[in-house]
């Protein structure tokens, strides 16, 4: 009788505890592309302000400057990137105290507070990098993003179909620096544990496939 592949543990919903948020680098570019390509036309429109095509998303991901900007992500237990945020710093040296925030969350992972957690993580990093003004450019219909900004105390200014939110940040302090350090350590540890679990389940599945193949070959020989 054939055996079933063991199912990996299901993803837990976010609770009031810490949501591991990992700082992404150029090695995660492929995961970023997969995440953004998984967004439907409506979600792409809200994220980018226009209905981005696959080619435009590819160019966006390719042009991400991980040395200048900060990109953060949340991974599920299968190491799929389910939410990401881009904290873009000004390219003008005289405006280095300004940064812009953008976020996207996979449809199946919404309603768990991931967007807010990514915003909090980005704010902490921005403060530690000397940013005093954080901007969010969003379509006025992007109520989820505007709610995050409003709850953070940002000032919202609507201009037609677009809304700009700007939030004044306090300077970095001991707590903000320690918070970012701990967040990074938790996220890296969480990622490695998920990678080990994924590898374990992969080995188990491979062994079961081999075992089933042996059984099938034996049955054919007997037949």
C-alpha positions in Angstrom: 0.0 0.0 0.0 1.4 3.4 -0.9 2.4 5.7 1.9 1.5 9.4 2.0 4.2 12.1 2.0 4.4 13.6 5.5 3.0 17.1 5.4 5.2 19.9 6.8 3.8 21.9 9.7 1.2 24.4 8.6 2.0 28.1 8.9 0.9 29.7 12.2 -1.0 32.9 12.2 0.9 35.9 13.6 0.1 36.5 17.2 1.1 39.3 19.6 4.6 38.0 19.8 7.6 38.8 17.6 7.2 38.3 13.9 10.7 37.4 12.5 11.6 40.0 9.9 14.8 39.5 8.0 16.9 42.1 6.3 17.2 41.1 2.6 20.2 41.4 0.3 21.0 40.7 -3.3 21.0 37.0 -2.6 17.2 37.2 -2.1 16.5 38.9 -5.4 14.9 35.8 -6.9 12.6 35.4 -3.9 11.6 39.1 -4.2 10.7 38.6 -7.9 8.6 35.5 -7.1 6.8 37.4 -4.4 6.0 40.4 -6.5 5.0 38.3 -9.5 2.5 36.5 -7.4 0.6 39.7 -6.8 -2.5 40.1 -9.0 -3.2 43.1 -11.2 -5.1 45.0 -8.4 -2.4 44.4 -5.8 0.3 45.5 -8.3 -1.6 48.6 -8.9 -1.8 49.5 -5.3 1.8 48.6 -4.6 3.4 50.5 -7.5 0.7 53.1 -8.3 0.3 51.5 -11.8 -0.5 48.0 -13.2 3.1 46.8 -13.3 3.8 44.1 -15.8 6.0 41.1 -15.2 8.8 42.9 -17.1 8.4 46.0 -15.1 8.5 44.0 -11.8 11.7 42.3 -13.0 13.4 45.6 -13.8 12.3 47.0 -10.4 13.8 44.0 -8.6 17.0 44.1 -10.6 17.5 47.8 -9.8 17.1 47.4 -6.1 20.2 48.9 -4.5 20.8 46.9 -1.3 23.8 49.0 -0.4 21.8 52.3 -0.3 18.3 51.1 0.6 16.9 48.6 3.1 14.6 45.7 2.1 12.9 43.6 4.7 11.0 40.3 4.4 8.8 37.8 6.2 9.2 34.1 5.3 6.8 31.3 6.0 7.9 27.8 7.0 8.4 26.8 3.4 10.8 29.8 3.1 8.4 31.5 0.7 8.6 35.3 0.9 5.1 36.3 1.9 5.6 40.0 2.7 8.3 42.6 2.0 9.0 46.2 2.6 11.3 48.6 0.7 12.8 51.5 2.6 14.2 53.8 -0.1 16.7 56.5 0.9 17.0 59.7 -1.1 19.7 59.6 -3.8 20.3 63.3 -3.1 23.1 63.6 -0.4 21.4 66.7 0.9 18.2 64.8 1.6 19.7 61.7 3.3 17.4 62.5 6.3 14.4 61.5 4.1 13.3 58.0 3.1 10.2 56.4 1.4 8.4 53.3 2.5 6.6 50.7 0.4 5.1 47.3 1.3 3.4 44.3 -0.2 1.8 41.3 1.4 0.7 38.1 -0.3 -3.1 37.8 -0.4 -3.2 34.6 1.6 -1.1 36.2 4.4 -3.2 39.3 5.0 -5.1 40.2 8.1 -2.2 39.1 10.3 -0.6 42.5 10.8 2.5 41.8 8.7 2.3 45.2 7.0 2.3 47.0 10.3 5.2 44.9 11.6 7.2 45.7 8.5 6.5 49.4 8.9 7.6 49.3 12.6 10.8 47.5 11.5 11.5 50.0 8.8 10.9 52.9 11.1 13.4 51.5 13.6 16.0 51.1 10.9 15.3 54.6 9.5 15.8 56.2 12.9 19.1 54.4 13.4 20.3 55.6 9.9 19.5 59.2 10.8 16.2 59.6 8.9 14.0 62.3 10.4 11.3 62.3 7.7 9.5 59.2 6.4 7.3 59.4 3.4 4.6 57.1 2.0 3.2 57.8 -1.5 0.0 55.7 -2.0 -3.1 55.7 -4.0 -6.0 57.1 -2.0 -7.8 53.8 -2.4 -5.0 52.0 -0.7 -6.8 52.1 2.6 -4.6 49.4 4.3 -1.4 51.4 3.7 -3.0 54.7 4.7 -4.3 53.1 7.9 -0.8 52.0 8.9 0.5 55.6 8.3 -2.4 57.2 10.1 -2.0 54.8 13.1 1.7 55.8 13.3 0.7 59.4 13.6 1.6 60.5 10.0 0.2 63.6 8.4 -1.8 62.7 5.3 -2.3 65.0 2.4 -4.5 64.0 -0.5 -4.0 65.2 -4.0 -6.6 63.7 -6.3 -6.2 60.0 -6.6 -3.0 59.9 -4.6 -2.2 60.6 -0.9 1.2 61.4 0.6 1.8 60.6 4.2 4.8 62.0 6.0 6.0 61.1 9.5 8.5 62.9 11.6 10.8 60.4 13.3 12.6 60.9 16.6 16.4 60.5 16.6 18.0 57.1 17.3 18.5 56.1 20.9 19.8 53.1 22.9 16.5 51.3 22.7 16.1 51.7 18.9 19.6 50.3 18.3 19.2 47.4 20.7 15.8 46.7 19.2 17.2 46.4 15.7 20.1 44.3 16.8 17.8 41.8 18.5 15.4 41.8 15.6 18.2 40.9 13.2 19.4 38.0 15.5 15.9 36.6 15.9 15.2 36.8 12.1 18.5 35.1 11.1 17.9 32.3 13.7 14.4 31.8 12.6 15.4 31.6 8.9 18.1 29.0 9.6 15.6 26.9 11.6 13.1 27.0 8.8 15.8 26.1 6.3 16.8 23.1 8.4 13.2 22.0 8.7 12.6 22.3 5.0 15.7 20.2 4.3 14.6 17.6 6.8 11.1 17.2 5.2 12.8 17.1 1.7 15.0 14.2 2.8 12.0 12.4 4.3 10.0 12.8 1.0 13.0 11.6 -1.0 13.3 8.5 1.1 9.7 7.7 0.8 9.9 8.1 -3.0 12.8 5.7 -3.1 11.0 3.2 -0.9 7.9 3.5 -3.1 9.9 3.0 -6.2 11.5 -0.2 -4.8 8.0 -1.5 -3.9 6.7 -0.7 -7.4 9.7 -2.4 -9.0 9.2 -5.5 -6.8 5.6 -5.7 -7.7 6.3 -5.5 -11.4 8.9 -8.2 -11.1 6.4 -10.4 -9.3 3.8 -9.7 -12.0 
